[in-house]
């Protein structure tokens, strides 16, 4: 979320940054909405101040026995009382209008991000290792997995539909081993704290990390029906509070209170909605939502190994075979909460942590700096790690296995996540997130890179301690 004050102070810079994102100028539109918002707020505040002042003057007029003045003031107060709800509603509506506009605008790219319209504008930052040479034509992971009898897409389709897989035996264990290996390195050597977060989150959490409202169609939702007793208790508590604020006691005036309860009962939702997390970035980052941290707690580095769920709404026709693009997949997420002064350094550190686990797996990859047209909505700058998969396409291909992004205070403003430094002034934190890495795609990379001529899969040395003595995955019998 952007700061409207910053936009007012630097409209040209804001529009120039939007242009780099391929967007039209918006500062004039936003400032016009903000002017209406501020005028509505001022009018509401002035009316409230005048009401308070006039109420005080009524007492003075009565004390001076000036009945005419007291009557005029009481008339004015009554008019203000009638008018104030409308003014407050106008101020609220203008505030919501501005918020709605701001929440649809992506983060602004850092100066060093290369300009470009799409993935063709991305720039290689560096690479590691080299492509392996094979004495045979490498096969794609789905052909290898199905031939081993340990990767079943048909069984998954019967259970859940397209873009799901059932892994069995050695491949199931290999995926588990990869996730455990990643976690052990990040927690044991890289200083990340392991977290086991909820997989279901509320709207506020998805808004905080910017999945909502813009990317609603990419998410999976879950709905639960609430118990009638729970609904009635919530309605009762709300009704008691509202009646009390109007000076009505539920016991002394049960007939009047019944109207409050009836109204509250209609307002209580009978269903409760949640979202399946598209990435553990959502719950991990939101752990600091609506809080003020001590600067001594920063940087806060968190990691989690979780299933992730994505609707892949815009992926029709792409990667329809295999595990590359699934509705459900496993990923190790890295999240950092830090100060503005350290966020760029933390970004480089996060990238090196994600790279390290791939290096130990002996996988060839390249790091790409994403251009302005290919960056994620919440990102200021993103590095993608693309691992070499020899079985992809004709002759192999690089496929994304990790994205590491620095978001500045963009998410922090949406979450109201701040920290207090030595000067005791609260400031917004900077947030970062990255895959450390996608476990499913790492499994694909291991299968394709470590395939043998007979279709078996050699287990990388660093994963042997997790495999229970299994060194080669091959078809049984």
N, C-alpha and C positions, 0 to 999 in steps of 0.2 A: 504494500500500500504506500502510496506517495504522500508526502507532506504538502498540503496546500499552501502553507506559508512559503516553503521553498519554491514552489511553482510561481507564486506571486512575486517573489524576489528575483527569480531567474527564469522568466518565461521563454526567452529565446533559447537558452541552453536546454531547457526541457523539450522544446519542440525539435531542436536539432538532434537530440538523443532519440526521440521518437522516430524521426526521419531515418536514422540509421537502422531502426527496427522495421522499416517499411511502412510506418504509420503516418497519417496526416497530422498536422499541428492540432493540439487540443488545449493549449494554455488559455486562449481567449474564451473558449466555451466554459472551461472550468472556473475561470475567474468571474465570469458573468453569473454562474450558479452560486459561487462563493459570495458575491456581492449581495445577491438576494437572500442568501442564508444569513449573512451578518446583519443585514437590515431587519430581517424578521426577528432575529435574536435580540437586537437592540430594542425594537418596538415592544417585544414581550417583557424585556427587563425594565424598560421605562414605565410600562403600565403597572408592573408589580411594584416598582419603587413609588409611583404616584399613589397607588392604592394604600401602601403602608403609610405614606406621608399624610394622605387625606384622612385615614383612620385615626391617626394621632391628632390631627387638627380638629376632628369631631369632638374629641374629649376636651380640647382646649376651648372650643366654641361653647360647649355645654357648660363648662366651668364658668365662662364669661357670660352665660345666659343669653348668648346670641343665637336664638332659635332659628332665625332665617338662614344664617350661615351654616348652622349644624344640619339643617334640612337639605340645603344645597349640596353639602359635602357628602351626606348619606346617599343622595341621589347619584352623585358622581361615583362613589364607591360601588354602588349597586350596578351601575353601567359598566364599570371596569371589571367587576366580578363576572358579568355576563360576557364581556368581550375577551377577557384573558384566555379562556380555553381555546378560542379560535386563533388568537395570536400564538399561543404555545403550539397548537397543531400546525400552523404555518411554518414556524421555526423548525419543528421536528421534521416536517415534510421536506423542507429545503435541505436540512442536514442529511436526510436519507437519500435525497436526489444526488447530492455531492458524493456521498459515500458509494452509491451505486455506480457512479461514473468512474470514481477512482479505483474501485476494486476490479474493474475490467481492463485496466491499463497495465501492461507488463513492466517488469523492472527495466531500468536503464542500463545499457552496457558500459563497462569501464572503457576508458580511452584506448587501452591497448588491445581490445578485442578487434579482430579483423572484420572489415565490412564485407557483406555478402548477402545474397538473396536466399540461399538454401545450402544444403550440405556440400555443394560443389565449391562453396567459398571457404570451407574449413581449411586450416593450415596445419601441416604436420609439424609438431613440436620436437619430437624425437622418437626413436624406435629402439627396441631391445631384441637381441638375438637375430636369428635368420630362419628362413623357411627350411623345413626338413626336406631331405631328398628320400624318395621311396623307389624301390625296385619294382613297384607295382602301381597301378592306378588307385589312389586313395578313394575310399567310398564315403558317402555321407553318413552321419551318425545314425539316421533312422534305418538305413539298410543294414548297418552293422548290428544295431540293437535288436532289430526284428529277427535277423539271422541267428543271433545268440538266444533268442526266445526270452529276452529279458526286458523288452521295450514294446508295450502293447497299446497301440492307438485305437484299435477296434474295440477292445474291452472298455477303454476309457470313454469312447463315443457312446456305448450302450449305457454307461452310467451317467454321463454328464454332457454329451454332445461333442462338437468339434473343439479343437484347441485344448485338449487335455491328454494326459498320458498316464499309463500305469507302468511303473518300473518294478522290476523283480530281481531277487537274488543278488548277484554281484553288482549289477548296475545300481540297484537301490542302495546297497551298502556303499558304493563308490560315491554316490551323491551325498550321502550322510557324512562320509569321510571328508569330502571337500569342504562342506560347511563347518565341520568341527575343526579342521585344520585352519581355516580362515579365522574363526573365532579365537583359537588358541594363540595365533600369531598377534592378532590385534589387541587382545587383552593382556597377553603375557609379555609382549615386546614393545608394542606401540602405545601403551598407556591408555587404552580405551576401557571404559567400564561396561561390562556386559549387563544388558537389560532384557527382561522377558516381558514385553508390553502386551496390552490387549490387541486383538486383531479386529475388533469392532470399535469404531469411534463415532462421535457425534458430529453434527454439522460444524460446530465451532472449531473443532480440531482440523477438519478438512479445509475450512476457510483460512485458518491460521497459516497453513503451509501452501495455500493458493491452489488447491485442487478444486475448491468451490469458490465462486459459482460457475466459473468459465468452463470447467472440464467435467461437468456433471455427467455427461453422456459416456465418459470413459470409465465410470466407476460402477461397482456392484453395490447395491443397497440391500439391507435386510430389515424386515419389519417384525416386531413382536407385539402380541396383543396383551394389554395390561389387565391385571386382576381387578374385578369390580370393586372389591374392598379398598384397594389402593386408589382407584379413581375417586371413590366417595370421600376418602380421608383427605385427599388433596383438595377436592372441592370444598370440603368443610373448613379446612384450615384457611383457604383463600377467602371464603365467605366471612369467617370470623374477623379476619384482618380488615377487610373492606368495610364491614359493618361497624367495627370499632372506630375506624378512622372517621366515620360519619356520626359517631356518638350514639350508636345503637347497640344495646346489650342483647345478646342472643337469648338469654334466659328471661329477661324482663319483657322483651318485645318479640316473642316467637313468630308472630304472624308477619311482622316486617322483615325479620331475619330470614324467613322462608324464601322470600323473593331473592335475597342475596345468594342463598345456597342454590336455588334453581338456576340462576344466571351463571354461577361458578361451575356447576355441574355440566352445563352445556359447553363451557369453554375448555374443559379438561379433555385432552385427546385420549381416545380409547386405544390408540396404537403408539408404539415407540419406535422410531426409526434410527438405524445405525448404518454406517458404511463399512464395508470390508476394506481394509487398508490396501492401497495400491503399492505401498512401500512403507517400511518401518520408519522412514523419515517423518511420517505424520505423527505417530505417537511419541517418538523420541524427541522431536523438536518441541512439541506441545507440552512436554514436561515442565518447561519454564514459562508457559503461558500465564498471563496475569500475575506475574511475580516480579520482585525486585531483588536481584542477586547481589551479593557482596563481590566486589572486584576480585577478592582473594580466591573466590570459587572458580574463576576463569583462568585458562580455558577449561570448559567442561566438554569432555570427549566421551561419547556414548556409542555403543554398538549393539546390534541385535541380529539374530538369525531367525527369520520368520517366513512363513508363507506370504505371498503377495497376490493380489487379485486385480486384474485389469480387464475391462470389457473389450478393449482394442476396437473401439467403434470405427476408427478410420483405417483399419488394416485389412479391409475386405480384399481378398485376392492375393495378399502378400504372405509369403512364408507359410503357405497352407500345409505343407508337409513337415513333419518333424517337430522338434521342441524349441525352435528359435523364438516363436511368438505364441505364448500360451496364455490362457486366461488365469491359470494358477501356476505359480513358480516360487522357488525358494531363493532368498537373497540375503546376504549379509550387508547390513547398512551401517555406514559411518556418519555420525552427526557431531558437529562441533559448535559450541556456543562460546563466543569470544568477544573481545573489545574491537572497536573500529580500527585501532592502531595495529592490531595483530592479525586481522582477518586475511590479508593477502598472504602473509607468511604461513598461516594455518592452512590455506588452500594448497600451497605447494607441499606442505607436510602431508596433508591428506592424500594427495596424488601419489606421493612416494610410498605411503602405506599400502594403497591399493595395488601399486605396481609390484611391491615386494612379494606378495603372495603368488603372483603370476610368474615372477622370476624363479621362485623356488619350485614351481611346477614345471619349469623348463619350457614355457610357452613363449613363442615369438609374438610380439605385439607392437603397435605404434600408438603414440599419444597425439591426438588431434586437438588443436584449439578451435572451438566452434566459433563460427562467424555470427554476426548479429542476426542473420536471418534464420539460423538453426538452433539458437539458444532456447532453453526452456523459459517459460513464462516468468518464473520467480528469480531467474539467475542474472547476476551481473557479469559473470564470466564462467565458462565451463570447459573443462578438459574431458574429452572422451578417450577411453582406452579401448582400442579395437584389437582383438586377438585374431591371429591367423588361424583359419579353419580350412585345412586342405581338401575337405570333402564338399565344400560349398560351391555351387555353380560349376562353371567350366574351369578347372585348374585351381580351385580354391578362392577364398575371399576373406577380407578382414570384416569382422562383425563386432559391433559394440558389446562390451562386457562390463563396462563401468562408466558412469558419468560423475565427475566431481565438480560441484558448483559452489561458488561463493555468492551469497544472496544479499550481502550488506544488511541494512536494517529493514528491508522490504517485508520479510516475514515477521520480524519483531514488532513492527507497527500494527500488523494485523492481529498479532497475539497479545499486544501490550506487554512485551517481555523486555525488562530493563535491568540495569545494574547500577550500583552506586559506588563511585570511586572515592579517592581520598578527599576530594572537595565536597563530598556528601550530596552531590547533585545527581539525580537519576538520569540516565541516558539509555537509549535503546541499544541492546546487544546486537552483534552481527551473527548471523547463522550460516552454517555451511553443511552440505550433505554430499555423500558420495556412496557408490556401491563398492563394497570391499571384499568380494565382488558378487555379481549375479551367479548363484551356485549352479542353476540349471544350464546356463551358457558355458560356465567353466566345465561342467560335465561334458557338454558337447565338444568343447575344445580338447579335453583330455581324450575322449573316445576317438576323435578324428586324428589327433596328432600322435597318439600312442597305439594306433591300430597296427596289427601285424598282417603279414601276407595271408595267413589262414583265417583272418577275420576275428581273431582274438584281440583282447586289449591288455597291454602291459600296464601294470599299476605304477605310477610315478613313485620314486623312492620316498619322497616326503610323506606320502599317504600310506605307506606300508604299516606304520604303527597303528593305524585306524582300521585295518582291513582283516584283522584276525588271522594273519598268516597267508592270506590270498595274494598271490603275486601276479597272476594272470587271470583275466576274466574270459572264460571260453564256454562254448555250448556244452551242456551236460550230456554225457554219453557219446 
